[in-house]
Amino acid sequence: MALNDLIVRDGDSLRAALGVLDRGGPAIAAAIDRDGRYVGLIDPASLEAAITSGSTLDSPAHKAARTNGRSEEHTSELQSR
């Protein structure tokens, strides 16, 4: 498995991220922005958190990226409390 196989790019959907995680290698992917900079990690738990927070498989994958140990969805939920 090549490193490129573990990358979720800006504009990819949660469905695409799930495809990356389901390839049989490590169940983790690096999310990168348009300029190729690291944004965060996506793993099965972060995908589950995004979906249970109302995202769909067609939502942007960056919503599930864990930047500081928490997904964007989880951080927004905590801030709204």
Secondary structure, DSSP 4 states (H G I P E B T S, - for coil): --GGGGEEETT-BHHHHHHHHTSSS-S-EEEE-TTS-EEEEE-HHHHHHHHHTT--TTSBGGGG-BSSSSBHHHHHHHHT-
